[in-house]
């Protein structure tokens, strides 16, 4: 941290704050990544600082990574303050002013980070409150999705934000990009002479970004009825990962060059046409009390994305995500083109187990796998698929891995936009989505616990979906695993 900070958590007693933000801030404090700081919580709960401290401790004990004793907790506890929303902007401003004074630095040298862990409809009210409280200068603001639900709403939201905050102050968070595996894509692509020369249409057949979820929509059906899987997951998460996969080498690994290259990817995308999209709805969704009997909201979506530039022309990107599917996973899979196989004798198994794949697992402990054909030991030419795998938790530095929210909060404090989404990027994606949003294909029913509607196989043909895997990941530190 270059300067002391006052961190203001809006929605400080909510689910996201208890599960991720408060434990994440504690972890950053214990790691020495935030030191001179105060944390001011505010929400609709009419409680005082003492009650908030108790809530924070229970949250950190339940969702944190390290056991808490007095020595580990008490210094962090001293950083916490609370102001109820009912007290108004002036009370919040007073609490921030007192916190800045406690840090012992001139007010101009104390920065602020406002984290808006609030429902989408409340975000602009919070922005107005910050303006009224005089808490805009020397501050940054972190916003949760959704960033609009179409082009018009995104443009309106950004215009309202820019009335108060400069774009450089706004951090639109996407926890997918905070994961080690997502960042590893940049290192893997641009630091290795083995792979960067083949990262193009001449060698890659297709790419899959697959994020199935086993959870349903318990408690979120009202929100989902206004969004659906495409608005909720594809624009804000999967497309951002796609940009990391597809972008050109930036001039440096700095926020502006990376943001420019991501934006070029979005601008190169062809519009999302309805015939390249499969929408699904799990059987029983319409039985929820807040869902209409004829609801057309999709709980599943699969689509083909085409990028019309020199590197990727003709290479389809297949995206899939949905609720109540067979497994929960987050993978990126790159399928390489197959060589001519006529030299191999009949019965050699050459080409029978699909193309070579490079797979990134976006789980919190990231993994990568490169699968290819090798000769089976013994007489004759029998081939089988083998793989080389790497897992972050097998390295000596695995204890230093930050969770996604921890990493992104730390980046926002430092003013690093590398892993955040820009207004131009979001608006371009909504513009590319106009054909789909104006004329969506009908939703198809699918059984909970399946992999989605059967039409997904026609969408990807003649290729096949990578999930479910035929082989499981190797167990940690097991060099002889399957």
Order of alpha helices (4+ residues) and beta strands (2+ residues): beta-alpha-beta-alpha-alpha-beta-alpha-beta-alpha-beta-alpha-beta-alpha-beta-alpha-alpha-alpha-beta-beta-beta-beta-beta-beta-beta-alpha-alpha-alpha-beta-alpha
